[in-house]
Amino acid sequence: MTFSHHLATSTTEHPFAETIRILGKGKKGSRPLTQAEAYHAMKMILANEVLPEQLGAFLMLMRVKEETPEELAGFVLAARESCHLAGDSVLVDLDWATYAGKRRHLPWFLLSALLLAENGIKVFMHGSPGHSTNRVYTENMLSYLGHEVATSIEQAKRQLANHHFSYLSLDLICPKLHEIIELRPILGLRSPVHTLVKLLNPFNAKYSIQGIFHPSYRSVHQQAAALLQQPHAAALKGEGGETERNPDMDCLVQSVHNGEMIDETWPALFPQRHVKPENLQPEQLALVWQNKIADEFAEASVIGTAAVALKLLGKAQTQEQAHALAVKFWSDRNTQRFA
């Protein structure tokens, strides 16, 4: 009886089935979603209008084929709408996504962001603590720098006004997206949500910056930012996947400025590669800032990352000018902070 009842009810196709069919109909029959289709798919997901089986199938089909810029733009627009993100761009100068976590080196980019903040640039970070036990995540590192993680959007706004810096976790910005990210240990793979959150830009900042681990995603982010009409955005292959320039390697930054795509390579700052530390000691973040320990790799990471951000922000016209300004910020910093 139960079996026949199941047969009777299963003849009506679920509205989301068409989305899965588009993505999964074999090598010849499948195709990417259009931006509009991607938007509608993500709207349904975030409205809890899909079954768990459908969500799992959708996420993994997307993961295997990888997102197109159009799909990514559609997902982001749906997420911004569903999560009621209509931020005031006056609040934030630079949107900085931080979701990857660091494994080989400490998150020196945090000092870059705080250096910008000390010089009047309002930096908003958003991220997620993640699941990898061998990685350190921004949310857990800020206490070593005397920074309180915001617990609401209102507190984030106050922190930005008072300190020019704030970090807010994704679960407080868009709980449903955070819920999907939390599926990673179950599915064993990242999903398109890991990509779309980097472009979320909750406060609608005119400038945004993202670190990418897989180089192929750099141009996808660049093109998606253009489709989203993001005035100024940059994507770089960051150290460990975070927005951090590795000073031991050339760094390709792919940006968009008012619709114009620009690719530029920033040169390595050292002729040889540094040996990674045996273990990560978060207290060294403050000690490097306070000039209590010398670490040429760390300082070059901080300055190099800040330079990329300063050029993106239009504070300098050339790489050389941006680097010189970052060096000045670093040498003029208040070393009494984070005591």
C-alpha positions in Angstrom: 0.0 0.0 0.0 2.8 2.4 0.9 4.6 1.5 -2.3 1.6 2.1 -4.6 0.9 5.4 -2.7 4.5 6.4 -3.4 4.1 5.6 -7.1 0.9 7.6 -7.3 2.4 10.7 -5.7 5.7 10.6 -7.5 4.1 11.1 -11.0 4.1 14.9 -10.3 7.5 16.3 -11.0 9.1 18.6 -8.5 9.7 22.1 -9.9 13.4 21.9 -9.1 13.8 18.7 -11.1 14.2 20.7 -14.3 17.3 22.5 -12.9 18.9 19.1 -12.0 18.1 17.8 -15.4 19.7 20.7 -17.2 23.0 20.1 -15.3 23.0 16.4 -15.2 21.6 15.1 -18.6 24.9 13.5 -19.7 27.9 14.8 -21.5 25.9 15.8 -24.6 22.5 16.7 -23.1 23.6 18.8 -20.2 24.5 22.5 -20.3 25.2 25.4 -17.8 22.4 27.4 -16.3 21.7 30.8 -17.6 22.1 33.7 -15.1 18.3 33.8 -14.8 18.0 30.0 -14.2 20.8 30.2 -11.7 19.1 33.0 -9.9 15.8 31.1 -9.7 17.5 27.9 -8.5 19.3 29.7 -5.7 16.1 31.5 -4.7 14.3 28.1 -4.4 17.2 26.7 -2.3 17.3 29.6 0.1 13.5 29.6 0.4 13.7 25.9 1.5 11.7 24.9 -1.5 14.0 22.0 -2.5 14.4 18.5 -1.0 17.7 17.5 0.7 18.3 14.9 -2.1 17.9 17.6 -4.7 20.2 20.0 -2.9 22.9 17.4 -2.7 22.6 16.5 -6.3 22.6 20.1 -7.4 25.7 21.0 -5.3 27.7 18.1 -6.6 26.7 18.5 -10.2 27.8 22.1 -10.0 31.0 21.1 -8.3 31.9 18.6 -11.0 31.4 21.0 -13.9 32.4 24.2 -12.0 30.4 27.5 -12.1 30.3 29.8 -15.1 30.4 33.6 -14.4 26.7 33.8 -15.4 25.8 31.1 -12.9 27.8 32.7 -10.1 26.3 36.1 -10.8 22.8 34.6 -10.6 23.5 32.8 -7.4 24.9 36.0 -5.8 21.9 38.1 -6.8 19.6 35.5 -5.4 21.5 35.3 -2.1 21.7 39.1 -1.7 17.9 39.3 -2.2 17.0 36.3 -0.1 19.3 37.4 2.8 18.0 41.0 2.6 21.4 42.4 1.9 20.9 45.9 0.6 23.8 47.4 2.4 24.8 51.1 2.5 28.0 51.4 0.5 28.9 54.5 2.5 29.7 52.3 5.5 32.5 50.2 3.9 35.3 51.1 1.6 36.6 47.6 1.0 34.8 44.3 1.2 37.2 41.4 2.1 36.1 37.8 2.0 37.9 35.3 4.3 36.7 31.7 4.1 39.6 29.5 3.2 41.7 29.5 6.4 45.5 29.3 6.5 47.6 26.1 6.8 51.2 26.9 5.8 51.6 30.4 7.2 49.8 32.6 9.6 47.1 35.0 8.2 49.4 37.9 7.7 46.6 39.5 5.6 44.9 40.4 8.8 47.7 42.9 9.5 47.3 44.3 6.0 43.6 44.9 6.6 44.3 46.5 10.0 47.0 48.6 8.4 44.5 50.0 5.9 42.0 50.6 8.7 44.6 52.5 10.7 44.9 54.8 7.7 41.2 55.6 7.5 40.1 52.8 5.0 37.0 51.0 6.3 37.4 47.3 5.8 34.7 44.8 6.3 35.6 41.1 6.5 33.1 38.2 6.4 33.9 34.5 6.7 33.3 31.2 8.3 35.3 29.2 10.9 35.5 26.1 8.6 36.1 22.5 9.4 39.7 21.7 8.7 41.6 21.0 12.0 44.9 21.8 10.3 43.9 25.4 9.3 43.6 28.6 11.3 40.6 30.8 10.5 40.2 34.6 10.8 37.3 34.3 13.3 39.6 32.6 15.8 42.6 34.8 15.1 41.2 38.2 15.7 41.3 37.9 19.5 45.1 37.7 19.3 45.0 41.2 17.8 42.6 42.5 20.5 39.6 42.6 18.1 36.2 41.5 19.1 34.3 39.5 16.4 30.9 41.3 15.7 27.8 39.4 16.9 25.3 41.4 14.8 25.1 43.6 11.7 24.4 46.6 14.0 27.6 45.9 16.0 29.6 45.5 12.7 28.3 49.0 11.7 29.5 50.5 15.0 32.9 48.8 14.7 33.3 50.2 11.2 32.4 53.7 12.4 34.7 53.6 15.4 37.6 51.4 14.3 37.3 51.3 10.5 37.4 47.5 10.7 34.9 44.7 11.5 34.5 41.0 11.0 31.1 39.3 10.9 30.5 35.5 10.5 28.4 34.3 7.6 25.9 32.6 9.9 24.9 36.0 11.1 24.6 37.5 7.6 22.8 34.6 5.8 22.2 31.5 8.0 20.9 29.4 5.1 24.2 29.8 3.1 26.1 29.0 6.3 24.0 25.9 6.7 25.0 24.7 3.2 28.7 25.4 3.8 28.3 23.2 6.8 27.5 20.3 4.5 31.1 20.0 3.4 32.1 17.3 5.9 29.1 15.3 4.8 29.6 15.8 1.0 33.4 15.7 1.2 33.7 18.5 -1.3 33.3 22.3 -1.5 30.2 23.5 -3.3 29.3 26.6 -5.3 28.3 28.3 -2.1 32.0 28.5 -1.1 32.5 30.5 -4.3 29.4 32.7 -4.2 30.0 33.9 -0.5 33.2 35.5 -1.6 31.2 37.8 -3.9 28.4 38.4 -1.4 29.6 41.9 -0.5 27.0 42.4 2.3 27.4 46.1 2.7 27.6 46.9 -1.0 31.1 48.3 -0.9 32.4 49.8 -4.1 35.6 47.9 -3.8 35.9 44.2 -3.1 38.9 41.8 -3.0 39.0 38.0 -3.0 41.7 35.3 -2.7 41.3 32.2 -4.9 43.1 28.9 -4.5 42.4 27.3 -7.9 43.7 29.7 -10.6 40.9 28.9 -13.0 38.4 30.5 -10.6 40.2 33.9 -10.8 38.8 34.9 -14.2 35.3 33.4 -13.2 35.3 35.8 -10.2 36.5 38.7 -12.4 33.8 38.1 -15.0 31.1 37.5 -12.4 32.0 40.8 -10.6 31.5 42.5 -14.0 28.1 40.9 -14.5 27.1 42.0 -11.0 28.2 45.5 -12.0 30.6 45.6 -9.1 32.5 49.0 -9.7 35.9 47.7 -8.6 36.9 44.2 -7.7 40.1 42.1 -7.7 40.8 38.4 -7.5 44.2 36.9 -6.9 45.7 33.5 -6.3 46.1 34.0 -2.6 48.4 32.1 -0.2 46.3 29.2 1.0 43.3 30.5 -0.9 43.0 33.6 1.3 43.4 37.2 0.1 47.1 37.3 0.7 49.9 37.9 -1.7 52.7 35.4 -1.4 55.9 37.5 -1.5 57.9 34.5 -2.8 56.0 34.2 -6.0 54.7 36.4 -8.9 51.1 37.2 -8.2 48.5 37.6 -11.0 45.7 40.0 -10.0 42.6 40.0 -12.2 40.4 43.0 -11.6 37.4 44.8 -13.0 37.1 48.6 -13.0 33.7 50.0 -14.1 33.3 47.0 -16.6 36.9 47.0 -17.9 38.8 43.8 -17.2 42.5 44.3 -16.2 45.1 41.5 -15.6 48.4 42.5 -14.0 51.3 40.6 -12.5 52.9 41.8 -9.3 56.5 40.5 -9.1 57.9 38.2 -6.4 59.5 40.2 -3.6 62.3 37.6 -2.9 64.5 35.7 -5.3 64.2 32.5 -3.2 61.3 30.6 -1.5 61.1 30.8 2.3 60.8 27.6 4.4 57.4 27.4 6.0 57.3 27.4 9.8 57.0 24.0 11.5 53.9 25.2 13.4 51.7 28.3 13.5 51.9 30.5 16.6 49.0 33.0 16.4 50.6 35.3 19.1 53.3 36.1 16.5 50.7 38.2 14.6 50.8 40.9 17.3 54.5 40.5 17.9 55.4 41.2 14.3 53.1 44.3 14.3 54.7 45.5 17.6 58.2 45.0 16.1 59.1 42.6 18.8 60.1 39.9 16.4 61.5 40.3 12.9 60.1 38.1 10.1 60.9 39.2 6.6 58.3 36.9 5.0 55.5 38.2 7.2 56.4 41.8 6.7 56.6 41.4 2.9 53.2 39.5 3.0 51.6 42.4 4.9 53.1 45.2 2.7 52.6 43.3 -0.5 48.9 42.5 0.2 48.3 46.1 1.4 49.9 47.4 -1.9 47.5 45.3 -4.1 44.5 46.7 -2.0 45.8 50.3 -2.2 46.1 50.1 -6.0 42.6 48.6 -6.3 41.3 51.4 -4.1 42.8 54.0 -6.4 45.1 55.3 -3.6 48.1 54.8 -6.0 48.3 54.7 -9.8 51.2 52.3 -10.2 52.5 49.2 -8.5 55.6 51.1 -7.4 53.5 53.9 -5.8 51.2 51.4 -4.1 54.2 49.5 -2.7 55.8 52.7 -1.5 52.6 53.8 0.2 52.2 50.4 1.9 55.8 50.6 3.1 55.1 54.1 4.6 51.9 52.9 6.3 53.9 50.0 7.8 56.8 52.1 9.0 54.4 54.7 10.5 52.1 52.2 12.2 51.3 52.5 15.9 53.4 49.6 17.3 51.8 50.0 20.7 48.6 48.4 19.5 47.4 44.8 20.5 49.4 44.9 23.7 
